[in-house]
């Protein structure tokens, strides 16, 4: 018997007014493997299984308040390899006008599966293409998805795209929000590693603040025209970066 379920690595689930891209890995598995892998709910129940965040909640609350009760940062990563989600975002002059940014994204340590679909939010991604596929039999971009077949152990998938991820908050302020990141099995959460680098390829924007703040298991960094974070955690993680437009 094959059961249709989803192993979810979701990102950029932000309020409707400045919602970023979301990616979910979908793959059918057997009942036996259901007990061994990090899985969530049935596809038809995915929306209901996601944590509910009010449209204005992230605008007026910190990411720490949204994460309350669900999130645990890990000061020491697990000994065994875990799913690693690597993101490189570039913000340009034109991003300030239309919200589109350049994205390079890699999924490392994917679980072996006969079929996987990486689905981005329709209408929020363009020029999607696969740049690297290791230990994967077949891979191709199809509209707003990437289709994978014969995914082997230690598989790596990398893509490039443009995503509409930068949103104006008014008064020359901009927001880049990501989440929920999660690795979930039924009602339990399992370790996940997320790396984010944001490059400001424009002199018109300056970084202001980010949530969560640096703490054991969540390291935020800033250097020159780059900001980002590196974190290992269990639970549901939202992150927010805020920027100001520099006036001439």
N, C-alpha and C positions, 0 to 999 in steps of 0.2 A: 504494500500500500504506500503510495506517495502522498505526502501531505504538503499542501501549498502554504508555506510560511515565509517570513522575511527576516533576514539578518540585517538590522538597520544600522547604518552609519549616517546620521542625518545632520545637516548643517544649515545655517542661515535661515532659521525659522523665526523671523522677526515680525513685528507688527506690520499690518497691511500697508501703512503709509511709507515704510522704508524696509520692506521685506527683501531679504537677500536670497541667494540660491539655496536649494536643498538637494542633497543627494542621498538616495537610499539604495542599498544593495539588496536585490531580491533574488532568492534562489530556492527551488524546491528541494526538500530533503526527505529522507526516510524517517520513520518513527524511532529507529535505533539511534540515528545520528542526532535526532532532536535532543536527546539527553546529553550529548557530548559537545554541542556547539552553542554559541551565544546567539539566541534567537529571540524574536518578539512575537507579536500577534499575527493572526491571519491577515492577508492582504486586504480583505474587505473591512477589517476592523482597524486598519492602521491609523486612520485619522482619529478615531476614538481613543486609541491607545496613546496618542501623543499628549504631553502635558499641556493643559490649557493656559495660555498667557493672554491676558487682556490686551487689546490693541494699543492702549496707552501705557501699559504697565512698565515696559522697559524705558519709556521716555522719562518717567517720573520716579522710578525706583532704580536702585543699583542692581547689577547682575547678581550680587551676593544675596539680595533679598529674594529675587526670583528663584535662585537655586536652593533656598533654605529647605532643609529637611531631606534633600535628595542627593547632595553632592559631598564627596569625600576625596580630597586630594591625597595622593600617595607620595610621600617624601622619598621613598625608595621604590623604583619600578619592580614589577614581578621578575622572578628569575627566568621564567619561560618567555619566549617571544610573544608579543601581543600585537593586535592590529594597530598600525601606525598610519596616521592621516596627516599628510604634509601639504601645506598650502602656501603658495607664493602669489601675492596680489600686487599689481602695479596700478597706481592711480596717476592719471595724466591730466593735462590741462582740460581736455575734452570731457573727462569724467565729471568735472564740476558742473558742466552744462547738461549732460545727458545721463549721468549715473553709471555708464558702462566702464568697467575696469578689466584689465587683463588678468587671467587666472592660469596658473600652472599648478596642477594638483596630482599627487601620487597617493595610491593606496598600497601599503606594504603588508606583508604577512597575511594575505587573503587566505581564507579557509578553502580547502579542496572542494570543488563543486562541479557538477556537469554543466550547469548554466547559471549565469549571473547577469543581472541587468542593473546598471547604474543610471538612475533616472534623475534628471535635473528639472527644476520647475519650468514648465512650458512657457515660452514667451520671455523668460529671463536669461536665456543663454543663446549664444550664436557662435558660428564658426568653430564648432566643437570638433575636435579630432584627437585620435589616439597618437601619442608620441613614443610610448614605450610599453611593451607587454612582454613580461618574462614568465615562463612556466604557465603560459596560457595558450591553448590550442588555436583559438580564433578570437579576434577582437575587431570590432568596427563601430563607428559612430553612426547613429540612425536618428535623425531629427534631434530631439532633446535627450537622447539616451545613448549609452554605450552598451553594446551587447557582447557578452563573453561566453565562450564555450570551452569545456575541458580545462577548468582551472585546477592546477596542480599545487602541491605544497610549496610554500615560500613564494607564491605568485606576487608579482608587482604589476600594477597598472598605473600609467601616467597619462594625463590628458592636458590639452591646452584649449582655452576657450575665452570668450568675452562674456562676462556676466554683469547684469545690472544690479550692483551691490552697494553703491554709494548713494545715500539719500540726504536731501537737504532737510534740516530741522528748523530752518528760518534764521534770520538775523546773521547770515553768513556763517552758519554752523552746519557741519556735516557729520553723519553717523555711519559707521561701518559696524554692523551687528552680525554675529554668528551664533548658531545654535538652533535647536538643541543637539549637542554632541552626546551620543549615548551608545553603549553596547549592552543590550538587555536580553535576559532570558526570563520569560514569564514575569514575575514580580521582582526579580533580582537584577542587579547591575554588576557588570564585570569590567576589569581594567581596560582602559583605552588610552592611547598616546596621541596627542594632537600637537602639531607644530604649525605656527602661523608666522609668516613674514609679510609685512606690508611695506612696499617701497613707494615713496612720494616722488614721482618723476615729474614734479611740477613745483615751481617756486611760490605758487599762489596758496599753498596749504601748509598749515603747521599743526602738529600733534598737540592735543590739550590734555587728555586723560584717558584712562582705560579701566575697565572693571572686568574681572576681579583684580585686586591688587596683588603684588608679589607676596608669596608665602610659601612655606614648604610644599613642594609638589606643583607649584604654579610660578614659573619664573617669567616675569615681563622684562623686556629689554628695549633700549632705544639707543641708536647710534647714527650719527650723520642724518641721512634722509630715510632711515628705516626704523620701523618699530615692529614688535612682535611678541610672541610668547611661546613657551614650551611647557607642556603639562602632561602629567599622568594622573588619572583620576578614575573613580567609580561613581556612577550616578548620572545626573543630567546637568550639562554645562552650557550656559549662555555666556557670551563675551560681548562687550561693547567697547568700541574705540570712537572717541570724539575728536573732531578737528575744527579749526577755525580758518576761514579764508582771510588771507593777508590783504589788507587794503592798500592800493597804490598810493 
